[in-house]
């Protein structure tokens, strides 16, 4: 029975990837630009997003998108008051649990920093790498019928913080009814820990 529960959790987690994301234009593909180039836009010119300016890149400087053909640089060209910050408001079910995932990468320095926040999830991203994309997965509980996802740069200037493949999906009941830690790959760690615990009990 215990292994059946763990297997069900694995299957439910796999099912989240098949669900439609509630984020609009999370791959930043709607504003099509030329190959090996970049352009900056006011966020209100980019479907789904608002806030500061953002840059859309397409293969520029040899950096390929994590998903699709395009991605953004959060620290954008043009004037800006305060920190570079973009956000999107989307519909949620109050009290439901959701999974947030996105790819991120540093442009020029492994010390680049940005933060991401949505509902009760707040994370400061400090483990950038200029050499590769990394994937963040975190979890939050919606407190209302709409939620706001925000990315904010922690660096001055206009260089740093690549973001791509932003997704938010509602968790199935099998996962949502179990404690799921927030932060990167939290649910995988929780299931792996449970599996190890029951295996030790069985020995």
SVG drawing of the C-alpha trace seen along z (x, -y; Angstrom):
<svg xmlns="http://www.w3.org/2000/svg" viewBox="-11 -57 42 64">
<polyline fill="none" stroke="black" stroke-width="0.4" points="0.0,0.0 2.8,-2.4 4.6,-1.8 1.3,-2.3 0.9,-5.7 4.4,-6.7 3.8,-5.4 0.6,-7.4 2.5,-10.5 5.1,-9.9 2.3,-9.4 0.5,-12.6 3.7,-14.6 4.3,-13.3 0.8,-14.4 1.5,-18.0 3.7,-18.4 0.8,-17.5 -1.5,-20.1 -1.8,-23.5 0.1,-26.3 -1.9,-29.3 0.9,-31.7 0.5,-33.6 3.6,-33.8 5.9,-32.1 8.3,-31.3 8.4,-34.9 7.7,-33.8 4.9,-36.2 7.1,-39.1 9.1,-37.4 12.5,-39.0 15.3,-38.1 17.8,-35.3 21.0,-36.2 19.5,-39.5 17.7,-41.1 15.2,-43.9 13.9,-45.7 10.2,-46.3 8.1,-48.0 6.5,-45.2 3.0,-46.4 4.1,-45.5 4.7,-41.9 1.7,-39.6 0.9,-38.6 3.5,-40.8 3.6,-44.2 6.2,-46.2 9.6,-47.4 11.1,-47.1 12.4,-43.7 14.8,-42.4 13.8,-39.5 16.8,-37.5 17.0,-35.0 20.3,-33.2 22.2,-36.4 25.9,-36.1 25.6,-32.3 23.0,-31.9 20.2,-29.6 16.8,-29.5 16.0,-26.9 12.7,-26.3 11.5,-27.4 13.6,-30.1 13.5,-33.2 14.0,-34.2 14.3,-37.4 16.9,-39.4 15.2,-41.0 17.7,-43.8 16.7,-45.7 17.8,-48.5 16.1,-51.9 15.2,-54.1 13.8,-52.6 12.9,-53.9 14.0,-51.5 14.7,-47.8 14.0,-46.0 10.8,-44.1 8.2,-42.4 5.0,-40.7 1.9,-38.8 -1.5,-38.3 -3.3,-35.1 -6.5,-33.3 -6.2,-30.8 -8.5,-28.8 -8.3,-30.1 -6.7,-27.5 -5.4,-25.4 -1.7,-24.4 0.3,-25.2 3.7,-24.4 5.9,-27.2 8.8,-26.4 11.2,-28.5 14.7,-28.3 17.3,-30.9 20.8,-31.8 23.4,-34.5 24.5,-36.7 27.9,-38.0 28.6,-37.1 27.8,-34.1 27.1,-36.6 24.0,-37.9 20.9,-37.9 17.1,-38.2 14.0,-37.3 10.8,-35.6 7.6,-35.9 4.0,-34.6 1.5,-34.1 3.4,-32.5 6.4,-31.6 9.4,-34.1 12.8,-33.0 16.1,-34.8 18.0,-33.3 21.8,-33.4 23.0,-30.3 23.3,-31.7 25.7,-30.2 26.9,-31.8 27.6,-28.4 24.2,-26.8 20.5,-27.1 19.2,-25.9 15.6,-24.9 13.7,-26.2 10.7,-24.4 8.7,-25.7 5.2,-25.4 2.7,-27.9 -0.9,-28.1 -3.2,-30.6 -4.7,-33.0 -7.3,-34.4 -9.0,-34.0 -6.0,-35.7 -2.3,-35.6 0.6,-37.8 4.0,-36.4 6.9,-38.8 10.5,-38.7 12.8,-41.4 16.5,-42.0 18.9,-42.5 21.6,-43.9 22.1,-47.5 22.6,-48.3 21.3,-46.6 23.2,-43.3 22.1,-40.0 19.3,-37.6 18.1,-35.5 14.7,-33.9 12.7,-31.4 10.0,-28.8 7.9,-30.2 5.1,-27.8 2.4,-27.6 0.2,-24.5 -2.3,-23.5 -1.3,-20.4 -3.5,-17.3 -5.4,-16.4 -3.0,-13.5 -0.1,-15.9 -1.9,-18.9 -3.3,-16.9 0.3,-16.1 2.8,-18.5 5.0,-19.7 8.0,-21.9 8.6,-25.1 11.8,-25.7 13.7,-23.8 12.5,-20.3 10.8,-20.1 8.3,-17.5 10.9,-15.1 12.9,-15.4 9.8,-14.7 8.9,-11.6 12.5,-10.3 12.7,-10.8 9.4,-8.9 10.6,-6.1 13.9,-5.8 12.0,-5.9 9.6,-3.0 12.4,-1.0 14.4,-1.2 11.3,-0.2 10.8,2.9 14.4,4.1"/>
</svg>
